[in-house]
Amino acid sequence: MDLRPARDLIPQALAEPAATAPRVQRAPMRALPWSGLLARGLGRASGTAPLPARPALRRTWEGVGAHRRRILLVSMLVATVLATWVLGATQQGQPSNPGRWIGDGLFAALFAWVCGGFLTAVMGWWSLRRGDPSALDPSTVAGRPIEADARTAVVMPVYNEDMASVSACLRATIESLSRAGDSDRFDFFILSDSKSPEQKRIERDAWGDLRAALAADGYDASRVHIRWRLRSGRKKAGNVADFCRRWGASFRYMVVLDADSVMSGEALLSMVRLMEAHPRAGIIQTAPRSVGLDSLHARLQQFAGRLTGPLFAAGLRYWQLGDSHYWGHNAILRVEPFMQHCALAPLPGSGGLSGDILSHDFVEAALMRRAGYEVWLLPDMDGSYEQPPAHLVDELQRDRRWCQGNLQNARLITEPGLAPVHRALFVAGAMSYVASPLWLGFVLIGLLPWVADAGMAAVTGQGTADALPLPVLALWASTLVMLLLPRALAVEAVIARGEAEGFGGRFALVRSAALEAVIAALQAPVRMLAHSIFVIGALTGLKLEWRSPSREAKDIGWREALRRFGVGGVLACGVFAWWLAGAPGEAWKLLPLALPLAIAVPLAVWTSRPSVGAAWRRRGWLLTPEESRPPQVLRSAWRHAGRERPLLPASAPAALGGDVAIASRTGAGAGWAQRTTVGLGLAFGLGAIALPEQVAHGGLGHGEIAAMNIVMQASSPSAEPRVVARGTLPLRRVAAPARATTTRMPVAADSQRI
């Protein structure tokens, strides 16, 4: 390959992108029309189109997985029936009406959903402690040589990205791979969908600088390529498909990265070795760890993902094994079957649930499995990283796209030939957002009689019950177990594996877990209200404005927060004030619902500020091992991005190693804001726990209130039977090189990540 300076290889007209990449070797990748859409395929879901031929002998893991999933379904069914029976026992003597039956049905569905997440966390803890002999184990292929013809393409789709950060991520990954060896088996492709000539020039210059920097450091820069699509469509999925049609036939494997992904060389080599050792593996997905931002919201997400994420990821692996799913990045794919079976046709029809498939990754995994290839999740592989959303607005902007994509996928539940697990994954993906309007409906059904009777109760002076009946205590105990046990098990697993020092020590680990749980509870009603709006918008086709702020913004302004969350806060304050005027003795019981909405604006602003998150980090809160002892690939990425900095002040080096230092430094030294926040949060949590008292005579009873608090957690990351780790750069966005900043481009990174 021509080793002239990188810029000399770029044609004057960007209409000749092939000059920056290897010789094109075209191959077809054709999408077949969908034949079993939900609207017309209910009678064909059993498989009129059978799965392609597979090996005659049933693999051991398939039998094990089927047995485990039967246990999961039976456990969820038994627990849900029991909880619904308890709820009904608390309503004895009350008149039966359609609202009560609807409420009981909603409760059953939501309880089953949360119960599934709880069982996933428990079995994830069990498999982390005991191991899982049926799962893939990277250690079994460590050091195995890779064949010379086992070529791998590492592709990074981009769209109007900050190329300084993209280059830093890619450069650190390439350097790590070169140190690990066998780097001559890998080629790297930046696949751009940017349209602006100025942005293309920025990308061209960044690519040239990247190649020049790699060559200057002694690395092989000739394997780093860039391509601009002339006719774009279908966003990231279309970009990857375009690459496959041009160069897919030249590679055995393809690793897909997001523009913020960083992967170590050892992780890349381990994935290739696993694919070589398991020829029926079609996709192997890592569980990326979120790192790199200083805002308090991002730090909370990073900590939660690092603490409880491994439990849920291991739990998913325990139930799914080789029937797992794909998150669209930080994963390796076998190119030939991907091209043959995973092309995606648009969904017919009109409205928000038709057109190009947005959450393409789940569908691609289902099609790969239908073709007879396995899809595996590696929850415990090191060396895979990404960036979390910087603040709540960014998170909800991302969730809006995921919501529409998951609801789209529900139309494919009856597509012939799909594995039952992937049909269930389509249901679970939709339920992760539909749970929010179901919860709101459950609450409204319970509140209507309360609204009708509260005034009468206040006038007549009728009080509440004096004692909690036994069924309510049992229901409330199950609530506490499902909410608290996963976090407790996560803390225990960290300590048992000897990783507590990476979190700042045992004391810092426990207090950080408590803080994260409190703020997650405060944000849960806000998330559910937003998710309900997203679901309604996707189903009705309403054009709901929810634009994310510029990626250059470092935090949320007060005006932005008021625009996003002000209406809900005003309504919550109004309802609480109305109740306080009519029934002051009962109004406080609305606080677990009203308080989070009332404080949503200041909480969103406060948690979005990098200075706040950095202050908590300096005091030893919400630390993760990637911050305490950053791996070399992350240190390189941060250095290339120009944000290399020490974790803690030099005056407190002992804080990383022990509990005593952390405790002494955060006792008298912690600011009043931190202590006040934790104190108020714990008080709120205790108030929520104490809530299952009769709220109003003839209104919401013990069971309804307990059930409300159970299903309210359905939107909490700790309660979802999925890993919410499909985030977005383990690096802070930095300015592009001086020559590229004459016109600042809007960064729309997330538009490529659906």
LUMMIKOL-729037 format. One line per 2 residues: number of its first residue (from 0); their letters; for each residue x, y, z of C-alpha. Coordinates in pm, whole numbers, plus 50000, padded with zeros to 5 digits. Example, Ala and Ser with C-alpha at 12.3 -4.5 7.8 and 13.67 -1.06 7.14 Angstrom:
0 = AS = 51230,49550,50780  51367,49894,50714
//
This chain:
0 = MD = 50000,50000,50000  50112,50355,49926
2 = LR = 50287,50494,50234  50299,50855,50123
4 = PA = 50175,51116,50379  49810,51056,50451
6 = RD = 49676,51378,50302  49848,51301,49969
8 = LI = 49629,50993,49932  49301,51185,49952
10 = PQ = 49153,51293,49621  49061,51653,49571
12 = AL = 48700,51554,49522  48547,51348,49796
14 = AE = 48349,51163,49530  48638,50913,49511
16 = PA = 48639,50768,49863  48765,50428,49751
18 = AT = 49112,50577,49709  49147,50591,50086
20 = AP = 49065,50224,50144  49162,49876,50019
22 = RV = 49054,49747,49682  48678,49702,49665
24 = QR = 48561,49341,49654  48188,49365,49610
26 = AP = 47943,49106,49743  47563,49113,49771
28 = MR = 47374,49181,50095  47006,49163,50010
30 = AL = 46718,49213,50250  46412,48990,50225
32 = PW = 46066,49133,50296  45913,49058,50635
34 = SG = 45650,48785,50619  45522,48760,50975
36 = LL = 45446,49113,51093  45236,49123,51406
38 = AR = 44941,49272,51225  44898,48968,51003
40 = GL = 45125,48695,51132  44976,48576,51461
42 = GR = 44883,48243,51310  45227,48181,51164
44 = AS = 45454,48245,51462  45500,47876,51531
46 = GT = 45732,47852,51233  45592,47801,50886
48 = AP = 45946,47888,50778  46162,47648,50982
50 = LP = 46506,47730,51107  46789,47647,50864
52 = AR = 46962,47316,50906  47174,47285,51219
54 = PA = 47402,47012,51348  47209,46695,51422
56 = LR = 47314,46668,51784  47157,46919,52021
58 = RT = 47433,47124,52181  47475,47093,52553
60 = WE = 47420,47463,52614  47086,47458,52430
62 = GV = 46943,47196,52665  47082,47376,52969
64 = GA = 46943,47710,52849  46596,47568,52783
66 = HR = 46588,47415,53132  46697,47741,53294
68 = RR = 46437,47944,53108  46161,47706,53212
70 = IL = 46265,47762,53572  46261,48139,53516
72 = LV = 45911,48136,53367  45771,47912,53641
74 = SM = 45930,48126,53913  45793,48447,53765
76 = LV = 45449,48292,53725  45435,48159,54081
78 = AT = 45560,48484,54232  45317,48693,54026
80 = VL = 45017,48476,54109  45107,48486,54478
82 = AT = 45157,48864,54480  44832,48922,54292
84 = WV = 44649,48697,54536  44794,48898,54827
86 = LG = 44680,49218,54658  44333,49074,54621
88 = AT = 44328,48970,54987  44375,49332,55090
90 = QQ = 44071,49431,54883  43823,49191,55043
92 = GQ = 43504,49367,55132  43549,49631,54863
94 = PS = 43301,49637,54575  43421,49472,54256
96 = NP = 43431,49699,53953  43608,49715,53614
98 = GR = 43865,49959,53749  43970,49713,54016
100 = WI = 44007,49430,53765  44209,49650,53531
102 = GD = 44429,49761,53819  44491,49402,53926
104 = GL = 44583,49309,53570  44825,49598,53541
106 = FA = 44980,49506,53873  45027,49144,53766
108 = AL = 45201,49244,53442  45429,49494,53614
110 = FA = 45510,49265,53904  45612,48991,53661
112 = WV = 45835,49240,53480  46013,49353,53796
114 = CG = 46031,48996,53925  46211,48893,53606
116 = GF = 46470,49164,53661  46517,49061,54021
118 = LT = 46566,48693,53933  46811,48794,53660
120 = AV = 47022,48986,53912  47015,48700,54162
122 = MG = 47122,48440,53908  47385,48679,53776
124 = WW = 47530,48700,54126  47520,48321,54153
126 = SL = 47700,48268,53822  47963,48530,53905
128 = RR = 48037,48357,54234  48021,47996,54107
130 = GD = 48107,48032,53740  47903,47903,53446
132 = PS = 48047,47599,53267  47794,47637,52985
134 = AL = 47908,47989,52889  48196,48104,52671
136 = DP = 48515,48161,52867  48785,48384,52714
138 = ST = 49050,48226,52935  49016,47896,52746
140 = VA = 49158,48055,52429  49420,48283,52585
142 = GR = 49739,48290,52381  49599,48078,52100
144 = PI = 49753,48178,51764  49530,48343,51506
146 = EA = 49543,48221,51147  49694,48460,50898
148 = DA = 49378,48458,50685  49151,48536,50982
150 = RT = 49131,48902,50891  48917,49135,51101
152 = AV = 48777,49476,51008  48723,49719,51295
154 = VM = 48458,49965,51174  48360,50290,51343
156 = PV = 48055,50464,51191  48053,50841,51253
158 = YN = 47817,51126,51178  47910,51488,51255
160 = ED = 48132,51374,51542  48406,51562,51722
162 = MA = 48692,51404,51533  48950,51494,51796
164 = SV = 48774,51257,52035  48714,50994,51768
166 = SA = 49082,50998,51675  49186,50969,52038
168 = CL = 48965,50662,52088  49079,50493,51770
170 = RA = 49447,50575,51823  49447,50430,52175
172 = TI = 49276,50113,52046  49526,50070,51761
174 = ES = 49824,50126,51990  49692,49873,52240
176 = LS = 49639,49617,51964  49991,49672,51830
178 = RA = 50135,49606,52175  49924,49291,52212
180 = GD = 50044,49141,51882  49883,49005,51564
182 = SD = 49784,49358,51463  49852,49270,51097
184 = RF = 49524,49073,51102  49323,49394,51160
186 = DF = 49217,49687,50942  49041,49996,51078
188 = FI = 48768,50185,50893  48610,50520,50976
190 = LS = 48272,50510,50800  48134,50860,50772
192 = DS = 47780,50965,50690  47857,51336,50731
194 = KS = 47727,51559,50450  47870,51903,50516
196 = PE = 48184,51977,50309  48337,52150,50609
198 = QK = 48274,51850,50832  48419,51621,50567
200 = RI = 48730,51836,50560  48757,51813,50937
202 = ER = 48726,51435,50918  48978,51412,50635
204 = DA = 49233,51619,50830  49172,51423,51151
206 = WG = 49222,51095,50962  49543,51225,50809
208 = DL = 49671,51343,51146  49585,51007,51300
210 = RA = 49781,50817,51037  50074,51056,51065
212 = AL = 50081,51025,51445  50067,50645,51430
214 = AA = 50345,50633,51173  50560,50870,51379
216 = DG = 50524,50640,51680  50625,50334,51478
218 = YD = 50278,50185,51426  50143,50061,51093
220 = AS = 49924,50349,50974  49850,50196,50635
222 = RV = 49565,49990,50778  49361,50293,50889
224 = HI = 49106,50393,50625  48816,50632,50585
226 = RW = 48509,50630,50362  48230,50877,50296
228 = RL = 47904,50732,50169  47775,50911,49862
230 = RS = 47415,50795,49918  47332,50756,50285
232 = GR = 47028,50593,50436  46920,50373,50727
234 = KK = 47171,50550,50954  47425,50322,51124
236 = AG = 47277,49996,50997  47293,50123,50639
238 = NV = 47648,50245,50686  47764,49904,50812
240 = AD = 47574,49726,50532  47741,49951,50275
242 = FC = 48081,49852,50415  47989,49484,50397
244 = RR = 47886,49509,50033  48215,49677,49943
246 = WG = 48471,49501,50160  48291,49234,50362
248 = AS = 48415,48952,50137  48773,49046,50229
250 = FR = 48726,48982,50602  48623,48689,50816
252 = YM = 48518,48902,51114  48397,49254,51180
254 = VV = 48419,49444,51511  48167,49728,51528
256 = LD = 48251,50029,51744  48064,50344,51830
258 = AD = 48234,50679,51785  48302,50682,52161
260 = SV = 48419,50322,52195  48762,50223,52323
262 = MS = 48877,49861,52325  49202,49708,52440
264 = GE = 49412,49493,52211  49369,49193,52439
266 = AL = 48991,49227,52422  48999,49237,52041
268 = LS = 49228,48936,52021  49019,48741,52273
270 = MV = 48704,48796,52068  48873,48678,51749
272 = RL = 49015,48372,51925  48671,48284,52061
274 = ME = 48520,48312,51714  48796,48090,51575
276 = AH = 48743,47832,51849  48362,47833,51807
278 = PR = 48281,47827,51434  47905,47834,51501
280 = AG = 47934,48165,51691  47788,48442,51478
282 = II = 47803,48735,51723  47994,48778,52047
284 = QT = 47890,49086,52244  48095,49240,52524
286 = AP = 47942,49441,52810  48108,49783,52774
288 = RS = 48194,49972,53090  48091,50336,53106
290 = VG = 48375,50572,53192  48510,50917,53140
292 = LD = 48269,51199,53231  48266,51418,53542
294 = SL = 47903,51531,53568  47728,51383,53869
296 = HA = 47466,51220,53646  47734,51049,53437
298 = RL = 47922,50943,53748  47606,50789,53891
300 = QQ = 47554,50597,53567  47918,50488,53560
302 = FA = 47904,50368,53919  47571,50187,53880
304 = GR = 47688,50020,53560  48012,49910,53722
306 = LT = 47845,49788,54041  47515,49627,53940
308 = GP = 47577,49603,53564  47787,49284,53592
310 = LF = 47508,49114,53789  47244,49185,53526
312 = AA = 47478,49107,53238  47579,48777,53397
314 = GL = 47212,48705,53466  47126,48763,53101
316 = RY = 47404,48528,53001  47276,48271,53251
318 = WQ = 46928,48264,53096  47023,48317,52731
320 = LG = 47361,48148,52676  47400,48120,52297
322 = DS = 47060,48284,52236  47178,48623,52353
324 = HY = 47135,48963,52191  47351,49227,52029
326 = WG = 47380,49593,52133  47521,49728,51808
328 = HN = 47875,49811,51920  48178,49672,52103
330 = AI = 48099,49333,51952  48243,49099,51689
332 = LR = 48040,48952,51403  48109,48672,51157
334 = VE = 48084,48860,50830  47967,48592,50587
336 = PF = 47648,48486,50772  47585,48847,50871
338 = MQ = 47578,48944,50504  47369,48643,50404
340 = HC = 47103,48661,50676  47105,48997,50857
342 = AL = 47012,49252,50590  46711,49450,50712
344 = AP = 46414,49543,50497  46208,49843,50607
346 = LP = 45884,49779,50791  45584,49845,50567
348 = GS = 45313,50089,50656  45306,50444,50783
350 = GG = 45355,50606,51118  45621,50587,51386
352 = LS = 45640,50205,51386  45716,50166,51016
354 = GD = 46006,50247,50790  46372,50178,50862
356 = IL = 46433,49960,51168  46586,50178,51437
358 = SH = 46695,49923,51698  46858,49714,51431
360 = DF = 47095,49532,51664  46829,49319,51838
362 = VE = 46683,49223,51500  47023,49135,51355
364 = AA = 47090,48906,51652  46753,48735,51602
366 = LM = 46823,48680,51231  47172,48549,51302
368 = RR = 47026,48299,51547  46752,48202,51301
370 = AG = 47028,48115,51054  47165,47861,51303
372 = YE = 47452,48070,51442  47500,48140,51810
374 = VW = 47493,48481,51976  47690,48511,52300
376 = LL = 47732,48775,52569  48062,48818,52755
378 = PD = 47974,49011,53072  48310,48972,53245
380 = MD = 48555,49060,52967  48784,49352,53048
382 = GS = 48893,49609,52794  48561,49729,52649
384 = YE = 48459,50088,52725  48212,50358,52627
386 = QP = 48076,50688,52760  47747,50737,52950
388 = PA = 47503,51023,52881  47632,51344,53035
390 = HL = 47301,51443,53193  46937,51349,53219
392 = VD = 46834,51532,52900  47092,51338,52698
394 = EL = 46974,51014,52857  46610,51080,52774
396 = QR = 46695,51190,52421  46865,50855,52370
398 = DR = 46577,50671,52536  46328,50829,52299
400 = RW = 46497,50666,52000  46535,50336,52181
402 = CQ = 46168,50350,52278  46054,50388,51919
404 = GN = 46298,50123,51800  46190,49868,52061
406 = LQ = 45824,49929,51986  45903,49877,51617
408 = NA = 46066,49545,51695  45749,49425,51863
410 = RL = 45596,49403,51516  45842,49123,51438
412 = IT = 45743,48897,51728  45555,48664,51493
414 = EP = 45818,48654,51218  45853,48284,51124
416 = GL = 46158,48090,51232  46277,48317,51512
418 = AP = 46400,48153,51830  46157,48184,52125
420 = VH = 46421,48367,52325  46443,48643,52067
422 = RA = 46066,48675,52051  46082,48721,52429
424 = LF = 46359,48979,52387  46137,49179,52152
426 = VA = 45864,49170,52418  46109,49268,52691
428 = GA = 46248,49554,52483  45902,49698,52430
430 = MS = 45802,49634,52791  46102,49830,52919
432 = YV = 45922,50142,52794  45557,50034,52796
434 = AS = 45596,49966,53170  45594,50341,53229
436 = PL = 45245,50421,53090  45117,50099,53248
438 = WL = 45242,50222,53583  45081,50562,53532
440 = GF = 44755,50391,53440  44776,50177,53753
442 = VL = 44831,50485,53969  44546,50679,53807
444 = IG = 44303,50390,53851  44390,50383,54220
446 = LL = 44379,50761,54261  44034,50816,54112
448 = PW = 43839,50677,54410  44083,50854,54641
450 = VA = 44004,51187,54472  43633,51117,54512
452 = DA = 43655,51018,54879  43933,51236,55017
454 = GM = 43712,51541,55060  43445,51338,55237
456 = AA = 43706,51178,55463  43839,51520,55557
458 = VT = 43488,51649,55636  43374,51350,55840
460 = GQ = 43706,51307,56016  43734,50942,55926
462 = GT = 44085,50822,55994  44306,50554,55858
464 = AD = 44359,50203,55978  44572,50169,56288
466 = AL = 44771,49862,56195  44911,49699,55887
468 = PL = 44748,49364,55805  44972,49065,55753
470 = PV = 44918,49042,55373  45038,49400,55332
472 = LA = 45347,49330,55541  45424,49030,55321
474 = LW = 45378,49233,55002  45591,49513,55139
476 = AS = 45865,49271,55245  45879,49135,54890
478 = TL = 45908,49491,54764  46206,49562,54985
480 = VM = 46375,49239,54884  46339,49310,54512
482 = LL = 46461,49668,54550  46748,49622,54793
484 = LP = 46882,49272,54739  47034,49324,54390
486 = RA = 47242,49617,54514  47338,49430,54829
488 = LA = 47443,49128,54623  47641,49355,54391
490 = VE = 47829,49503,54687  47893,49155,54826
492 = AV = 48021,49032,54490  48264,49323,54461
494 = IA = 48399,49260,54809  48420,48884,54753
496 = RG = 48622,48935,54433  48863,49166,54615
498 = EA = 48769,49468,54402  48652,49701,54681
500 = EG = 48974,49904,54676  48900,50003,54318
502 = FG = 48580,50166,54446  48770,50354,54718
504 = GR = 48738,50087,54986  48444,49909,55149
506 = FA = 48309,50213,55328  48322,50426,55012
508 = LV = 48160,50143,54814  47864,50111,55053
510 = RS = 47797,50481,55089  47826,50537,54713
512 = AA = 47578,50254,54651  47337,50419,54897
514 = LE = 47371,50757,54726  47315,50607,54382
516 = AV = 47005,50421,54504  46857,50738,54654
518 = IA = 46908,50953,54343  46783,50669,54120
520 = AL = 46463,50663,54328  46429,51041,54292
522 = QA = 46473,51022,53914  46250,50717,53858
524 = PV = 45916,50906,53836  46074,51161,53600
526 = RM = 46201,50885,53372  45866,50711,53373
528 = LA = 45676,51028,53289  45914,51093,52997
530 = HS = 45896,50730,52880  45517,50746,52887
532 = IF = 45526,51051,52660  45768,50871,52427
534 = VI = 45544,50564,52404  45238,50775,52330
536 = GA = 45430,50970,52069  45559,50655,51899
538 = LT = 45216,50490,51892  45021,50797,51779
540 = GL = 45279,50952,51549  45266,51282,51739
542 = KL = 45559,51511,51672  45689,51566,52023
544 = EW = 45986,51801,52046  46267,51666,52260
546 = RS = 46587,51800,52112  46909,51740,52295
548 = PS = 47132,52037,52371  47451,52089,52176
550 = RE = 47716,51831,52249  47945,52121,52334
552 = AK = 47726,52209,52632  47884,52102,52959
554 = DI = 47567,52109,53168  47197,52187,53158
556 = GW = 47093,52550,53201  46800,52648,53418
558 = RE = 46595,52756,53118  46656,52423,52944
560 = AL = 46565,52227,53257  46247,52431,53306
562 = RR = 46146,52362,52946  46200,51989,52988
564 = FG = 46074,51922,53340  45893,52236,53456
566 = VG = 45541,52131,53360  45560,51807,53557
568 = GV = 45701,51992,53859  45427,52255,53852
570 = LA = 45155,51990,53827  45306,51790,54113
572 = CG = 45327,52099,54336  44971,52197,54246
574 = VF = 44827,51854,54329  45020,51841,54654
576 = AW = 44906,52191,54754  44545,52104,54672
578 = WL = 44567,51792,54884  44737,51978,55165
580 = AG = 44450,52226,55175  44180,51959,55172
582 = AP = 44335,51680,55379  44651,51803,55553
584 = GE = 44685,51484,55755  44705,51273,55440
586 = AW = 44897,51498,55199  45241,51390,55317
588 = KL = 45174,51044,55180  45190,51186,54828
590 = LP = 45551,51294,54875  45715,50980,54725
592 = LA = 45533,51063,54401  45519,51442,54413
594 = LP = 45865,51522,54550  46071,51375,54262
596 = LA = 45865,51567,54005  45874,51886,54212
598 = IA = 46254,51886,54241  46321,51751,53890
600 = VP = 46441,52087,53757  46705,52166,54025
602 = LA = 46809,51801,54044  46864,51784,53667
604 = VW = 47066,52106,53670  47273,52004,53972
606 = TS = 47353,51654,53849  47453,51784,53504
608 = RP = 47739,52002,53629  48090,51858,53583
610 = SV = 48216,52066,53875  47972,51892,54109
612 = GA = 48069,51546,53989  48440,51630,54009
614 = AW = 48396,51753,54367  48232,51426,54469
616 = RR = 48506,51233,54292  48780,51421,54478
618 = RG = 48609,51326,54804  48603,50957,54712
620 = WL = 48236,50918,54616  48116,50706,54322
622 = LT = 48465,50585,54234  48508,50299,53989
624 = PE = 48814,50081,53926  48860,50243,53584
626 = ES = 48917,50573,53766  49118,50437,54057
628 = RP = 49348,50229,53840  49286,50325,53476
630 = PQ = 49401,50061,53226  49666,50167,52981
632 = VL = 49428,50193,52686  49212,50446,52873
634 = RS = 49512,50643,52989  49629,50661,52628
636 = AW = 49287,50773,52507  49265,51045,52771
638 = RH = 49618,51161,52691  49550,51182,52318
640 = AG = 49229,51374,52389  49417,51624,52604
642 = RE = 49247,51552,52934  49503,51351,53126
644 = RP = 49471,51429,53497  49523,51259,53835
646 = LL = 49228,51096,54002  49275,51246,54350
648 = PA = 49478,51531,54495  49839,51445,54566
650 = SA = 49780,51523,54932  49555,51221,54972
652 = PA = 49725,50932,54793  49624,50685,55061
654 = AL = 49259,50735,54980  49277,50484,54698
656 = GG = 49394,50211,54923  49193,50200,55240
658 = DV = 48871,50269,55420  49019,50470,55705
660 = AI = 49167,50733,55476  48842,50766,55285
662 = AS = 48636,50795,55602  48858,51055,55763
664 = RT = 48878,51264,55450  48506,51261,55377
666 = GA = 48390,51305,55734  48488,51657,55833
668 = GA = 48609,51740,55484  48292,51662,55293
670 = GW = 48089,51966,55198  47756,52055,55353
672 = AQ = 47585,52001,55018  47686,51636,55006
674 = RT = 47580,51567,55365  47251,51752,55320
676 = TV = 47172,51571,54997  47239,51229,55142
678 = GL = 47041,51309,55455  46738,51433,55261
680 = GL = 46760,51139,55026  46771,50886,55306
682 = AF = 46477,51058,55473  46286,51037,55145
684 = GL = 46373,50670,55115  46257,50595,55467
686 = GA = 45936,50784,55398  45875,50576,55089
688 = IA = 45935,50255,55285  45687,50365,55550
690 = LP = 45420,50448,55294  45197,50137,55298
692 = EQ = 44956,50281,55550  44592,50329,55459
694 = VA = 44598,50649,55256  44236,50744,55265
696 = HG = 43922,50578,55386  43763,50410,55088
698 = GL = 44050,50509,54856  44389,50352,54793
700 = GH = 44441,50064,55031  44750,49896,55170
702 = GE = 44788,49665,54875  44753,49936,54611
704 = IA = 45014,50154,54779  45256,49866,54821
706 = AM = 45199,49763,54461  45250,50121,54345
708 = NI = 45592,50128,54504  45681,49794,54348
710 = VM = 45592,49888,53995  45735,50239,54035
712 = QA = 46076,50076,54024  46011,49927,53682
714 = SS = 46200,50216,53522  46494,50197,53761
716 = PS = 46810,50060,53594  46855,49826,53889
718 = AE = 46515,49669,53834  46522,49614,53460
720 = PR = 46596,49267,53324  46829,49419,53069
722 = VV = 47159,49602,53084  47125,49970,53014
724 = AR = 47482,50001,52904  47433,50093,52547
726 = GT = 47563,50436,52619  47739,50676,52412
728 = LP = 48286,50819,52449  48487,50749,52747
730 = LR = 48629,51091,52676  48512,51444,52725
732 = RV = 48440,51619,52399  48726,51852,52313
734 = AA = 48774,52111,52042  48888,51999,51701
736 = PA = 49229,52112,51571  49262,52485,51510
738 = RA = 49241,52459,51134  48911,52273,51164
740 = TT = 48727,52518,51387  48651,52800,51147
742 = TR = 48300,52662,51130  48180,52467,51431
744 = MP = 47967,52174,51335  47675,52055,51547
746 = VA = 47760,51718,51694  47481,51467,51654
748 = AD = 47659,51158,51775  47354,50974,51899
750 = SQ = 47181,50984,51563  47417,50706,51456
752 = RI = 47361,50491,51763  47014,50363,51726
//
